[in-house]
Amino acid sequence: MDGSKGKDGFRQAALDYHRYPRPGKLEIRATKPMANGRDLARAYSPGVAEACLEIKESPDTARDYTARGNLVAVVSNGSAVLGLGNIGALASKPVMEGKAVLFKKFASIDCFDLELNESDPEKLADIVCSLEPTFGAINLEDIKAPECFIVEKLCRERMNIPVFHDDQHGTAIVVGAAATNALEVAGKRFEDIKVVSTGGGAAGIACLDLLVKLGVKRENVYLCDIDGLVHEGREDGMTPQKAAFAQPGGPRELADVVEGADLFLGLSGPRVLKPELVEKMADDPIIFALANPEPEIMPDLAREVAPGAIIATGRSDYPNQVNNVLCFPFIFRGALDVGATEINDEMKIACIEGIAALARATTSAEAAAAYQGEQLTFGRDYLIPKPFDPRLMGVVATAVAKAAMDTGVASRPIEDMEAYKRQLDGSVFRSALIMRPVFEAAATTVRRIVFAEGEDERVLHAAQAMIEETTDRPILIGRPDVIETRATRAGIPLKPGTDVEIVNPESDPRYYDYWTTYHKIMARRGVTPDLAKAIMRTNTTAIGAVMVQRGEADSMICGTFGQYLWHLNYVQQVLGTDQLHPVGALSLMILEDGPLFIADTHVHPQPEPQQIAETVIAAARHVGRFGLEPKIALCSHSQFGNLDCDTGRRMRGALDILDSAPRDFSYEGEMHADAALDAELRARIFPDSRLNGAANVVVFANTDAASGVRNILKMKARGLEVGPILMGMGNRAHIVTSSITARGLLNMSALAGTPVAHYG
């Protein structure tokens, strides 16, 4: 494609993104019902007066009765927008809307963008300060230097809520995290390095200030701008902020001071750092060329003269993108949650340490999925985590909140930081909160979980997470060299035979034991010794089942590829007994308004009444594992006997079986799905129903209905699936589906890792 056409195409795509299907990137939604006169009376007059009086009496309760405690203002006058310059307040609005979207996406913080036609810094500060009753914090954005310094200083002095100029401090924090890890890779220390910087604007000055707080000696900092080196006695283009870094001596240029520099920090313009200047720097130089869209030097040019260079840019098409989104959502999250009155240096440094530590940890499966094909292993090309790493919220916001408390600026200290972190993780990992009882039960014992598809990258991520987060021991079936290659490529530090046990189908000392065990089970079902040998070389599901049968593993997980019933066949062959047989598959769907369990999604195409009853009983037992009270609805085309149809007859037969013995859970049927989920509708149709409230388990009369509902909820309601859970096999095997994620596999390993005694 022609370059200009490509650029024009992107421009149109970007414009369409902002314009359709409705203009802009934000909307306001009510968080409380407004369906009748009673709601209106409580939301507005006269009920609203009660909340007003409470706040008047105790101003701190504004957080309890309004959105203020989770509301941030993004404020700009449009005088220094991205790479666009002084485009004015109105033209800056798409950028500020975008910032608000990032707050919501990454930290669930509500945000208003405020574009103000005011260039006088003192008047601008007056306007911002007057907004304090509305907001819990202020994010200043794209205000040019030196006015931005004045605005922030005045607001910080006069306001009792956090005021944070992201262009300064957000950039500085991410640079600090990248520099922390770059120095570790290079084997250097902040105290010993020489720093040369270009650009004396807000971001550049803030970066230097923070580097000094991290240990860089001020006398080792050489700041250059368009007029050359900032030095003592210089008058042109000077500000008090630049003067703090003035070097002794007379005028000098960048080429004069770059000799032996360990770190180049560029926040200026394109092509400022020439390759011949890179040659003058120290060995394995650290180059942060952050000008956008074209950096001070392109990474490939720097590497031509310094192959060992450690490079970061502001661009997304090169490794180590210094992106403020790694910082600002999470530093505000922590500050808001403890009611911080400011964002101080200690909170910024805690943010740096959290971001840097996360890059050194194992890459999350979610980040790997979002950045497929990229090498996400800590090193010179992976100094800072990716913005879509969901662990940022829990790690960074918790560190910031703790620092705020430690420094006495938190008006609402958090008593249980571990619980707070779990809450943050639960807001990102949607399955975290509901899975907590399962993980806690699994932690009471050590169980060996064998994964049949051990070469799958999702399995490798899940195995690593098991090692880091649980007491269970993963076993992988696969070729060791393939597992090691794929783990290395994905940035997963698994070492076959060291971190995990490997069963190699091509060569395992237990091969004879495995095929003879399988043959003994299947000899009278047409399996010859030769066929048993072939299956134990090629069929990893059968191998895993044999391992469980022999007691070499406690449970198996299979199904990341292939058809569910194919896997079920081998599970049933090897592990099925008179007491253990597949009852049904139960899928937990995590929806915006809570969990919903669906059965039977895979096992019995047209279950008989006895099979439906067994599914209901098993589902009740498994729902209890999640700390929930099961409320089970038997769904069909018929509703409380109004149709004499096949599904109605089978559901009524299942009810008769269930009613034949006492049950310790609630169930009702047969009914339509809407009656199951709407208690008021059900009460109108059948006032004497024994089911109270909405059902949290729906059992269908065929897999077409159950699986269809499951998939519709996944695709149209953004339902997150945990499962399917194979019921009836004593937790000895679970068969997943090919769409499962690494997080889903980790959840299944916790379910498989819970001893049967924990759930009946």
Secondary structure, DSSP 8 states (H G I E B T S, - for coil): --HHHHHHHHHHHHHHHHHSSSSSS-----SS---SHHHHHHHSTTTHHHHHHHHHH-GGGHHHHSSGGGEEEEEE-SSSBTTTBS--TTTTHHHHHHHHHHHHHHH--EEEEEE-----HHHHHHHHHTTTTT-SEEEE-S--TTHHHHHHHHHHHH-SS-EEEHHHHHHHHHHHHHHHHHHHHHT--GGG--EEEE--SHHHHHHHHHHHHTT--GGGEEEEETTEE-BTT--TT--HHHHTT-BSSS---HHHH-TT-SEEEE-S-TT-S-HHHHTTS-SS-EEEE--SSS-SS-HHHHHHH-TT-EEEES-TTSSSB--GGGTHHHHHHHHHHTTBS---HHHHHHHHHHHHHHHHS---HHHHHHTTTS--SSBTTBSS--TT-THHIIIIIHHHHHHHHHTT-BSS--S-HHHHHHHHHHHHSTTHHHHHHHHHHHTTS--EEEES-TTSHHHHHHHHHHHHH-S-EEEEES-HHHHHHHHHHTT----BTTTBEEE-TTS-TTHHHHHHHHHHHHGGGT--HHHHHHHHHH-HHHHHHHHHHTTS-SEEEE-SSS-HHHHHHHHHHHH--SS----EEEEEEEETTEEEEEE-SSS-SS--HHHHHHHHHHHHHHHHTTT---EEEEE-SSSTTS---HHHHHHHHHHHHHHTS--SSEEEEEE-HHHHH-HHHHHHH-TT-S--S--SEEE-SSHHHHHHHHHHHHHHS--EEEEEEEETSTTSEEE--TT--HHHHHHHHHHHTS-GGGT-
